[in-house]
């Protein structure tokens, strides 16, 4: 029987991991055997212990759980450790602060059950807290072509083994999700209708830092792996910028201010794995 591997890199995610695993437990049945691999890396909290506590409940669902507790931090290191342990024909990479909807895992498994290289993700539901700035920024960000067209893949992305064979080890780069997505042509990237919740970071300063890191991640890939940029989504499409700005001028203003400040040269991103929330 074919297998599906769900890999969850987790660095000090004790506050978020329970909700992530509870959502997996509520997932619809999958026509594959399923293993969940939590890669607790460089943790100074009880992330690994929390993950281990879900072993029996996942087993009662018919799934297995393996927890890798590794001393060295860094997401690339965690992804590589997870890939080494994974036995699946389909690989789903899931951030520890993301909550999948019940149909998502099964839909990803189904669309990736093919011998040709494929990449897939679901529909991101960007969740926000109490920050007015974050609410306005997120409201406009949801309208940009990256979000409304194509397959964004942040927080959750998946591929089959034929797709994963396109590169060896995960490189130590800022934006692993962008790197993975751009290893597939737009035609090879599949979108499924099921949703997942992805929390956006709160507050102006944090938004600026994360936006700066996102821009730096794309620039790094363009510099180190220029051949991948041919797979970037085509520019344009959707409602024109002027119309979206006219419909929601306040959200547009906040979005442009955050983006503008994030692009100032005085900013430096010391943490290569800054959270998106």
C-alpha positions in Angstrom: 0.0 0.0 0.0 1.2 3.5 -0.8 2.2 5.8 2.0 1.8 9.5 2.7 4.2 11.4 4.9 3.3 14.6 6.8 6.4 16.4 7.9 6.1 19.1 10.5 9.3 21.1 11.3 8.8 22.6 14.8 11.1 25.1 16.5 9.7 26.1 19.9 6.1 25.5 18.8 4.6 24.3 22.1 1.9 27.0 21.9 0.8 26.1 18.4 1.5 22.4 17.8 -1.5 21.1 19.7 -4.0 22.8 17.5 -2.0 21.7 14.4 -2.1 18.0 15.5 -5.8 18.3 16.6 -6.7 19.4 13.1 -4.8 16.5 11.6 -6.7 14.1 13.9 -10.0 15.5 12.5 -8.8 14.9 8.9 -11.0 12.8 6.6 -9.9 9.2 5.9 -7.0 8.9 3.4 -6.7 6.0 0.9 -3.0 5.6 1.8 -1.2 4.6 5.0 -0.1 7.8 6.8 2.9 8.7 8.9 3.3 12.0 10.7 6.8 13.1 11.4 7.4 16.0 13.8 10.9 17.4 13.6 11.5 19.3 16.9 14.7 21.2 16.1 16.8 23.3 18.5 13.9 23.6 20.9 14.2 25.1 24.3 10.5 24.3 25.2 8.5 21.1 25.4 7.6 20.8 21.7 8.9 17.3 21.4 7.1 16.1 24.6 3.8 17.6 23.4 4.2 15.9 20.0 4.9 12.5 21.7 1.7 12.8 23.7 -0.3 12.4 20.4 1.2 9.1 19.5 -1.7 6.9 20.8 -4.4 9.1 19.4 -2.9 9.1 16.0 -2.4 5.4 16.2 -6.1 5.0 17.0 -6.8 6.8 13.8 -4.6 4.3 11.9 -1.7 6.8 11.5 1.8 6.5 12.9 3.8 9.3 14.6 7.5 9.7 14.8 9.1 12.6 16.7 12.7 13.6 15.8 14.2 15.6 18.6 17.4 17.1 17.1 19.6 19.6 18.9 20.5 21.7 15.9 18.0 24.3 14.8 17.3 25.6 11.4 14.5 24.8 9.0 16.6 23.4 6.2 18.2 21.0 8.7 14.8 20.0 10.0 13.5 19.4 6.4 16.4 17.3 5.5 16.1 15.2 8.7 12.4 14.7 8.0 13.0 13.7 4.4 15.6 11.2 5.5 13.0 9.6 7.8 10.0 9.9 5.5 8.9 6.7 3.6 5.9 8.3 1.8 5.2 8.3 -1.9 3.5 11.6 -1.2 5.1 14.2 1.0 3.2 17.0 2.7 5.2 19.8 4.4 3.1 21.5 7.1 4.0 24.4 9.3 3.4 23.8 13.0 1.1 26.9 13.4 -1.2 25.8 10.5 -4.5 24.1 11.0 -5.8 22.0 8.1 -9.5 21.6 7.3 -10.7 18.0 7.4 -10.7 17.4 3.6 -7.3 18.8 2.8 -4.9 15.9 3.4 -7.1 13.5 1.5 -7.4 15.9 -1.4 -3.7 16.5 -1.6 -3.0 12.7 -1.5 -5.5 12.1 -4.3 -4.2 14.8 -6.7 -0.6 13.7 -6.1 -1.2 10.0 -6.7 0.5 10.0 -10.1 3.9 9.0 -11.6 4.6 12.4 -13.1 6.0 15.2 -11.0 3.3 17.2 -9.2 3.1 19.9 -6.5 0.0 20.8 -4.7 -1.6 23.0 -1.9 -4.9 24.1 -0.7 -6.7 27.4 -0.2 -5.1 29.6 2.5 -7.4 31.3 5.0 -5.3 34.1 6.5 -6.4 34.6 10.1 -5.7 37.7 12.1 -5.9 38.7 15.7 -6.7 42.1 17.2 -4.2 44.4 15.5 -6.0 46.9 13.2 -2.8 47.3 11.1 -2.6 43.5 10.5 -6.3 43.3 9.7 -6.0 46.1 7.1 -2.7 44.7 5.6 -4.2 41.2 5.4 -7.4 42.5 3.8 -5.5 44.0 0.9 -2.9 41.2 0.7 -5.7 38.7 0.1 -6.5 40.5 -3.2 -3.0 40.5 -4.7 -2.5 38.1 -7.7 -0.1 35.9 -5.7 -3.1 35.1 -3.5 -5.9 35.0 -6.0 -4.1 33.2 -8.9 -1.9 30.1 -9.0 -1.0 28.0 -6.0 0.7 30.1 -3.2 1.7 27.1 -1.0 2.8 29.0 2.1 2.2 27.1 5.3 1.3 23.9 3.5 2.7 22.4 0.3 3.0 18.9 -1.0 4.6 16.9 -3.8 5.0 13.4 -4.9 8.3 11.5 -5.0 8.8 12.2 -8.7 8.6 15.9 -7.9 10.9 15.8 -4.8 13.5 14.1 -7.0 14.2 17.4 -8.7 16.7 18.5 -6.0 18.9 16.7 -3.5 19.1 18.2 0.0 17.1 21.3 1.0 19.4 24.3 0.7 19.9 26.7 3.6 17.8 29.5 2.3 15.2 31.9 3.7 12.2 30.8 1.7 11.9 27.1 1.4 8.3 27.2 0.3 9.1 29.5 -2.6 12.1 27.3 -3.6 9.8 24.2 -3.6 7.1 25.9 -5.6 9.5 27.3 -8.2 10.9 23.8 -8.9 7.6 23.1 -10.6 6.1 24.8 -13.7 2.7 26.6 -13.2 1.1 23.7 -15.1 2.6 21.2 -12.6 1.2 23.0 -9.6 -2.2 21.7 -8.5 -4.7 23.6 -6.4 -7.3 21.7 -4.3 -10.4 23.3 -2.9 -9.9 22.4 0.8 -8.8 25.2 3.0 -6.3 25.7 5.8 -5.8 28.4 8.5 -2.6 30.4 8.4 -2.1 33.0 11.1 -0.6 36.4 10.2 1.8 38.1 12.5 0.5 41.0 14.6 1.5 44.6 14.6 3.2 47.1 12.2 6.9 46.4 13.2 6.4 42.7 13.0 4.7 42.9 9.6 7.5 45.1 8.3 10.1 42.5 9.5 8.3 39.6 8.0 7.6 41.4 4.7 11.3 42.3 4.5 12.2 38.7 5.0 9.8 37.5 2.4 11.2 39.9 -0.2 14.7 38.9 0.8 13.8 35.3 0.3 12.6 35.8 -3.2 15.6 37.9 -4.1 17.9 35.2 -2.7 16.4 32.5 -4.9 16.6 34.8 -7.9 20.3 35.3 -7.2 21.3 31.7 -6.3 18.9 29.8 -8.5 18.1 32.1 -11.4 16.9 29.2 -13.6 14.0 28.6 -11.3 12.5 32.1 -11.9 11.1 30.9 -15.3 8.5 29.1 -13.2 7.3 32.2 -11.4 3.7 33.1 -11.9 3.0 35.5 -14.8 2.6 39.1 -13.8 -0.8 40.7 -14.0 -4.2 39.0 -14.0 -7.1 39.6 -11.7 -8.5 43.0 -10.8 -6.1 45.8 -11.7 -4.3 47.5 -8.8 -6.1 50.8 -9.2 -9.5 49.2 -8.9 -8.5 47.2 -5.8 -7.0 50.4 -4.3 -10.2 52.3 -5.1 -12.4 49.6 -3.5 -10.4 49.6 -0.2 -8.2 52.7 0.0 -7.4 52.4 3.7 -6.2 48.8 3.4 -4.3 49.7 0.3 -2.5 52.5 2.1 -1.5 50.3 5.0 -0.3 47.6 2.6 1.9 50.0 0.6 3.3 51.6 3.8 4.4 48.2 5.2 5.8 47.2 1.8 7.6 50.5 1.4 9.2 50.5 4.9 10.2 46.8 4.4 12.2 47.7 1.3 14.3 50.3 3.0 18.0 49.4 2.9 18.5 50.0 6.7 16.6 46.8 7.6 18.5 43.7 8.2 16.9 40.2 8.8 19.2 38.4 11.2 16.8 35.5 11.8 16.6 33.4 8.7 13.5 31.6 10.1 11.4 34.5 11.3 7.8 33.4 11.8 5.0 34.6 9.5 3.0 35.4 12.6 
